[in-house]
Amino acid sequence: MSEQFTRREFLQSACITMGALAVSTGGVEQAFAATSTSTPNTSGMPTCDVLIIGSGAAGLRAAVAARKKNPNLSVVVVSKVMPTRSATTMAEGGINGVIDFSEGDSFELHAKDTVKGGDFLVDQDTALKFATYAGAAIHELDYLGMPFSRNAKGEVNKRYAGGASKIRCNFASDKTGHILTHTCLDDALKNGVKFLMDHHMLDLSIEDGHCEGVVLRNIRTGDIAPVRAKSVVLATGGYTRVFWNRTSTPYIATGDGAAAVLRAGLAFKDPEMLQFHPTGVCHGGTLITEAARGEGGILLNNLGERFMKRYVPNKMELAPRDIVARSIETEIREGRAFGHDMEAYVLLDVTHLGKEKIMRDLPQIRHIGMLFENMDLVEKPIAIRPTAHYSMGGIHVTSIDTMATPAPGLFAAGEASCVSIHGANRLGGNSLCDATVTGRIAGINAAEYAAKADFGKGKRLNDLTLKWTSHFKEITSSGKGNDNDMYALREEMGAANWYNMGIFRTESKLLALADKHAEFQARYEAIRIPNANPVFNTAYTEYVELGNLLLASRAALMGATARKESRGSHFREDYLKRDDANFLKHSMVTMDESGKMHLDWKDVVVGQFKIEERKY
Ligand SMILES: Cc1cc2nc3c(=O)[nH]c(=O)nc-3n(C[C@H](O)[C@H](O)[C@H](O)COP(=O)(O)OP(=O)(O)OC[C@H]3O[C@@H](n4cnc5c(N)ncnc54)[C@H](O)[C@@H]3O)c2cc1C
């Protein structure tokens, strides 16, 4: 009988250790060295050709694209959690991309909806290319064997998503991200991608303007080491955990990529653009997918009214997320909701869809209702309220043609990046295809770059590694301190950001938040972790993540304060109108070596879509 591998064994064989990156010692290591075009590793540092940080859709697609572009390159994916625990896995509703033109849909219409949905802060040339690539991405996923739901004709099934003028959100039940993750992971394994799991990127090194690698910490052993790479792709996801518990995103969404880029002197674009999803469950903040409304679910206040008729009668529950979230918060503020303050909620009713349809097309949300709210939404409406959901802002990328940052050798993709597809508000279904599309482009270009590049000198990388090694000792070795200070600070940061920089923003709230951020930073620096054991010291991991969240919060606040207008998810009660004369621009936040942040602006690229009032 021929030897058979289980999927777990296959995955285990793909998971390497840092030692495998160094000089060949046999086994996996030998295989690795044999496929690497790396020049001899003179500094003794572990090396690889293309290093990808993040194992969500963006990281996985980048890795496969890099391997396919040049099979001679060593391609390694680093991740602080297993691929199956990324935000990608949690995606429910579907993935946009026009593959059916029979009802008049087109790439151009998809781009137009994206530009309008993003309240015209979208770069229009980028949106057009994105929409075209999105269609191809759906065909590619289908070809890879992704088990999409099918219609009666056997075609990939699709549903409405908010802000869309046509039905183009392709889905696999309400587990699209979970199924997509497994499809992409299988493809990565098949294509010889290697994984460094449970490794946390602490920092990124830019020397003489070029990216030369990263500093990693092995979460299991606590070892801190540099990895030199010819090119690096940051696919680290978003930073919505700045709102700590008031978010639908996983605990990994701590903006590590954006923070590393800030420390390296590069730009964090549009950091104030954070999306609030209308329908988070009250307990835990996780999501009831927009697909519940796409399939016909309705929103009700405490008078039993379908209140969306007051706000967007043409689109009702299927208006874009920023508008529906503000409508719910207005109902809450004006006393037409249930409960009070942070506990206030309205109802999402899907009972009229019937058990059969719910069990076929929305089984996961029923499960979520049972798990988090201890109720069955087949039988009664579920309590929901807005929750922070997506980071439109991210690492500044110069063009969707390359997904390159201004630092040669450094690329970014997916939610971590900002190539200006989503502007001030992302449309439902546009993120999975962003991650899939931009991941692929970043991977191809990172491979092309690596094939021609040499390794950097490694001096700064070495200094950074020493700095982080001392940092661990400094934070943990006094035997004093209390982890609880850190956890309390994290909660306070989340609540302060939510109240002052959440759905409704004003100058006075934002200025008050700046004082809070200064206080939080001082408290953060004084925190010590009493456990000096490096092995599985998850408190230290969380400490580093909290530092990154504080940086991301400060950058978001800087953009939110300076942007004296309302646009998409950035809603200023003191500047209710959009102001194109002054703010049809991207905010670009950088940080100098002293830790001071600076703000600059970059014009939005306008093309064929007329800038007009955003009406639905
Ligand atoms: C509940 C929920 C439902 C959603 N539903 C939809 C939907 O229906 N349709 C849609 O289009 N979008 C949806 N989204 C959004 C979408 O899932 C994400 O935006 C998208 O999957 C992001 O993919 P990504 O690869 O960029 O990042 P992620 O999937 O977040 O992956 C980030 C990766 O980076 C790694 N990482 C981060 N920091 C570090 C570090 N310092 N060191 C090492 N590794 C690191 C993590 O381990 C992780 O593997 C949903 C999101 C959520 C949370």
The ligand as an ORCA input file, in Angstrom:
! r2SCAN-3c Opt
* xyz 0 1
  C     -16.569     38.294     11.971
  C     -16.050     38.769     10.644
  C     -16.813     38.594      9.506
  C     -16.342     39.048      8.270
  N     -17.101     38.810      7.144
  C     -16.603     39.194      5.935
  C     -17.316     38.861      4.741
  O     -18.340     38.203      4.765
  N     -16.790     39.280      3.567
  C     -15.630     39.992      3.474
  O     -15.219     40.355      2.376
  N     -14.923     40.288      4.597
  C     -15.375     39.903      5.820
  N     -14.652     40.169      6.946
  C     -13.359     40.863      6.825
  C     -12.289     39.911      6.331
  O     -12.433     38.662      6.935
  C     -10.871     40.417      6.654
  O     -10.765     41.782      6.421
  C      -9.848     39.718      5.797
  O     -10.035     38.342      5.870
  C      -8.447     40.099      6.221
  O      -7.527     39.172      5.687
  P      -5.978     39.398      5.924
  O      -5.285     38.241      5.344
  O      -5.603     40.748      5.465
  O      -5.790     39.427      7.518
  P      -6.154     38.353      8.632
  O      -7.040     37.297      8.143
  O      -6.590     39.156      9.809
  O      -4.756     37.697      8.970
  C      -3.762     38.412      9.651
  C      -2.616     37.452      9.942
  O      -1.499     38.183     10.439
  C      -0.902     37.465     11.503
  N      -0.188     38.441     12.326
  C      -0.626     39.640     12.754
  N       0.336     40.266     13.443
  C       1.416     39.437     13.435
  C       2.721     39.515     13.985
  N       3.133     40.587     14.659
  N       3.560     38.475     13.820
  C       3.155     37.360     13.128
  N       1.937     37.243     12.578
  C       1.086     38.273     12.731
  C      -2.045     36.769     12.178
  O      -1.573     35.646     12.872
  C      -2.932     36.399     10.981
  O      -2.522     35.144     10.468
  C     -15.097     39.710      8.186
  C     -14.321     39.882      9.338
  C     -14.786     39.411     10.555
  C     -13.924     39.612     11.771
*
